[in-house]
Amino acid sequence: MRLGVYCSDDRAAALLDAWRTAAEFTVVSATDHDPWMSLSLPNLVRHDAWQELLADNRLDAVLIGGTEPSVLEAARKFAQAGTPLWVLPHPQQGLLFAYELNLAAQETQAPLQAVFPHRASAVWHAASAKQTSPDYVEFVRRIPPATIAEKLLSPAEVDRHLLMDLDLLSWQLGHRARVTTLRSGETDSGIRRQTVTLGGEGVPEIVWSIEPSMDNVASAECRFHSGG
């Protein structure tokens, strides 16, 4: 497989590290976005700009990630050209960006795939191995606060973890039609806590929350509750 990469998202490193042992795997990179280049990638080919990736008709797909204007513009051009795209989603990319990519992919009938590295989460697999039919699921994430004195969370960090964790829960437990969210202790400096509840007919309720870690160490815990 010949994969183009134009990505400033650090999560690309783990993906490429896992994929690099694949047979016939070749990475073709644009040089100004390569935080993962410390990896020893076989058959690496370098281009000077992402426009050269666009002209490379031997590519099987292109991995896109990041929030810089140049990355988003490249993604749009690839989608419009009908290039199969693998996208690392990020909240700061915005809904308009996702809409434009989907529209372009539909028009050209090009494959468009969101890539979520966190789906290999050890937290999830350790918890889900213990329960198969819970009454409700509780997912608690704790992250270092943005403001140490007030123990407040950055809204951007909250949104980033919410995107990843709700994808993980929906992927494993299915879609929920009802969504309610509550933020507490919100000020101009940040958020004390956020809770999101997902529900639906005949399915276990999911309660996701995020709060500051008291020891400034990031952690996550998923609990499956049964029997009331």
C-alpha positions as CSV (number, residue, x, y, z in Angstrom):
1,M,0.0,0.0,0.0
2,R,1.2,3.5,-0.9
3,L,0.0,6.0,1.7
4,G,0.4,9.7,1.5
5,V,0.7,11.6,4.8
6,Y,0.2,15.3,5.4
7,C,-0.3,15.5,9.1
8,S,0.7,17.7,12.0
9,D,-1.2,15.7,14.5
10,D,1.1,13.9,16.9
11,R,-1.3,10.9,17.0
12,A,-0.1,10.0,13.6
13,A,3.1,8.6,15.1
14,A,1.3,5.7,16.9
15,L,-0.7,4.9,13.7
16,L,2.3,4.8,11.4
17,D,4.4,2.9,14.0
18,A,1.7,0.2,14.0
19,W,1.3,0.2,10.2
20,R,4.9,0.3,9.2
21,T,5.4,-3.5,9.4
22,A,2.6,-4.1,6.8
23,A,3.7,-5.8,3.6
24,E,4.3,-3.4,0.6
25,F,3.8,-0.4,2.9
26,T,5.2,2.9,1.6
27,V,4.8,6.3,3.2
28,V,4.9,9.3,1.0
29,S,5.2,12.5,3.0
30,A,5.1,16.3,2.6
31,T,8.0,17.7,4.5
32,D,6.6,20.6,6.4
33,H,4.3,18.5,8.6
34,D,6.2,15.5,10.1
35,P,6.2,15.4,13.9
36,W,6.4,11.6,13.5
37,M,9.5,11.5,11.4
38,S,11.6,10.1,14.2
39,L,10.1,6.8,13.3
40,S,12.2,4.5,11.1
41,L,9.8,4.0,8.3
42,P,10.7,1.7,5.4
43,N,10.3,2.8,1.8
44,L,9.8,6.5,2.9
45,V,9.5,8.9,0.0
46,R,9.6,12.7,0.6
47,H,7.8,15.5,-1.3
48,D,8.5,19.2,-0.9
49,A,4.8,20.2,-0.7
50,W,1.4,18.7,-0.3
51,Q,0.5,19.7,-3.9
52,E,3.0,17.0,-5.0
53,L,1.0,14.4,-3.1
54,L,-2.1,15.6,-5.0
55,A,-0.3,14.9,-8.3
56,D,0.9,11.5,-7.2
57,N,-1.6,9.2,-8.9
58,R,0.0,6.1,-7.4
59,L,-1.3,6.8,-3.9
60,D,-3.9,4.4,-2.4
61,A,-5.0,6.9,0.2
62,V,-3.8,10.0,2.1
63,L,-3.7,10.4,5.9
64,I,-4.7,14.0,6.9
65,G,-4.5,15.4,10.4
66,G,-4.1,18.7,12.2
67,T,-5.8,22.1,12.5
68,E,-3.6,24.4,10.5
69,P,-5.2,26.2,7.5
70,S,-2.8,24.5,5.1
71,V,-3.8,21.0,6.4
72,L,-7.5,21.8,6.0
73,E,-7.1,23.3,2.6
74,A,-5.1,20.2,1.5
75,A,-7.8,17.9,2.8
76,R,-10.5,19.8,0.8
77,K,-8.4,19.5,-2.4
78,F,-7.8,15.8,-1.9
79,A,-11.5,15.2,-1.4
80,Q,-12.4,17.3,-4.5
81,A,-9.9,15.3,-6.5
82,G,-11.5,12.0,-5.5
83,T,-8.5,10.8,-3.4
84,P,-9.4,8.3,-0.7
85,L,-8.9,10.1,2.6
86,W,-8.1,8.9,6.2
87,V,-8.8,11.8,8.6
88,L,-7.7,12.2,12.2
89,P,-10.6,14.2,13.6
90,H,-10.0,17.2,15.9
91,P,-12.6,19.5,17.5
92,Q,-10.8,22.6,16.2
93,Q,-11.3,21.4,12.6
94,G,-14.9,22.5,13.0
95,L,-18.2,21.3,11.7
96,L,-17.9,23.2,8.4
97,F,-14.7,21.3,7.6
98,A,-16.4,17.9,8.2
99,Y,-19.4,19.0,6.1
100,E,-17.3,20.1,3.2
101,L,-15.2,16.9,3.2
102,N,-18.4,14.7,3.2
103,L,-19.9,16.7,0.4
104,A,-16.8,16.5,-1.8
105,A,-16.4,12.8,-1.1
106,Q,-20.1,12.2,-2.0
107,E,-19.7,14.1,-5.3
108,T,-16.5,12.2,-6.3
109,Q,-17.6,8.9,-4.6
110,A,-14.1,8.9,-3.0
111,P,-13.7,6.8,0.3
112,L,-13.6,9.0,3.4
113,Q,-12.7,7.4,6.7
114,A,-12.3,8.9,10.2
115,V,-9.4,7.4,12.0
116,F,-9.6,7.1,15.8
117,P,-6.4,5.7,17.4
118,H,-8.0,5.8,20.9
119,R,-10.2,2.8,19.9
120,A,-7.4,0.6,21.1
121,S,-7.8,2.1,24.6
122,A,-6.6,-0.3,27.4
123,V,-9.1,1.4,29.8
124,W,-12.0,0.3,27.6
125,H,-10.9,-3.2,26.9
126,A,-10.1,-3.9,30.6
127,A,-13.5,-2.8,31.7
128,S,-15.6,-4.3,28.9
129,A,-14.0,-7.7,29.4
130,K,-15.8,-7.9,32.8
131,Q,-19.4,-6.9,31.8
132,T,-21.6,-7.8,28.8
133,S,-25.1,-6.6,29.8
134,P,-24.8,-3.6,32.1
135,D,-27.7,-1.5,33.4
136,Y,-25.7,1.6,32.8
137,V,-22.1,2.6,32.0
138,E,-20.1,5.2,33.7
139,F,-17.0,6.7,32.1
140,V,-14.9,9.2,34.2
141,R,-11.9,11.0,32.8
142,R,-9.6,13.1,34.9
143,I,-7.1,15.5,33.4
144,P,-4.6,18.1,34.8
145,P,-6.4,21.4,35.3
146,A,-5.5,24.4,33.1
147,T,-5.5,26.6,36.2
148,I,-3.8,25.0,39.1
149,A,-5.1,27.4,41.8
150,E,-8.7,27.2,40.8
151,K,-8.6,23.6,39.5
152,L,-10.4,24.5,36.3
153,L,-10.3,22.7,32.9
154,S,-9.6,24.2,29.5
155,P,-12.8,24.1,27.4
156,A,-10.7,23.1,24.4
157,E,-9.3,20.1,26.3
158,V,-12.7,19.1,27.5
159,D,-14.0,19.1,23.9
160,R,-11.0,17.1,22.6
161,H,-11.6,14.4,25.2
162,L,-15.3,14.4,24.7
163,L,-14.9,13.8,20.9
164,M,-12.6,10.8,21.5
165,D,-14.5,9.2,24.4
166,L,-18.0,9.5,22.9
167,D,-16.7,8.0,19.7
168,L,-15.3,5.1,21.7
169,L,-18.5,4.6,23.6
170,S,-20.7,4.9,20.6
171,W,-18.5,2.5,18.6
172,Q,-18.6,-0.1,21.2
173,L,-22.1,0.3,22.7
174,G,-24.1,1.8,19.8
175,H,-25.7,5.1,19.0
176,R,-27.8,6.9,21.6
177,A,-30.7,9.1,20.4
178,R,-30.9,11.3,23.6
179,V,-28.0,13.5,24.7
180,T,-28.0,15.9,27.6
181,T,-25.0,17.8,28.8
182,L,-24.2,19.9,31.9
183,R,-21.3,22.1,32.7
184,S,-20.7,23.2,36.3
185,G,-18.4,25.8,37.8
186,E,-17.9,27.5,34.4
187,T,-16.1,30.8,34.4
188,D,-14.0,32.9,32.0
189,S,-11.0,30.9,33.2
190,G,-12.4,27.4,32.5
191,I,-14.8,24.6,33.6
192,R,-14.9,22.7,36.9
193,R,-16.7,19.7,35.5
194,Q,-18.8,18.5,32.6
195,T,-21.2,15.6,32.4
196,V,-22.8,14.1,29.3
197,T,-25.6,11.6,29.5
198,L,-26.5,9.4,26.5
199,G,-29.8,7.4,26.5
200,G,-32.2,5.7,24.2
201,E,-35.0,3.1,24.2
202,G,-34.0,-0.3,25.4
203,V,-30.3,0.5,25.8
204,P,-28.1,1.1,28.9
205,E,-27.6,4.7,29.8
206,I,-24.1,6.1,29.4
207,V,-22.8,8.8,31.8
208,W,-19.6,10.4,30.8
209,S,-17.9,13.0,32.9
210,I,-14.6,14.9,33.0
211,E,-13.0,16.6,36.0
212,P,-9.7,17.9,37.2
213,S,-7.3,15.3,38.6
214,M,-6.2,16.1,42.1
215,D,-2.7,14.8,41.6
216,N,-2.3,16.4,38.1
217,V,-2.0,13.0,36.5
218,A,-4.3,12.1,33.6
219,S,-6.5,9.0,34.0
220,A,-9.7,7.4,32.8
221,E,-12.0,4.8,34.3
222,C,-14.9,2.9,32.7
223,R,-17.3,1.1,35.0
224,F,-20.2,-1.2,34.0
225,H,-23.0,-1.2,36.6
226,S,-25.5,-4.0,36.9
227,G,-28.2,-5.0,39.4
228,G,-29.5,-1.6,40.3
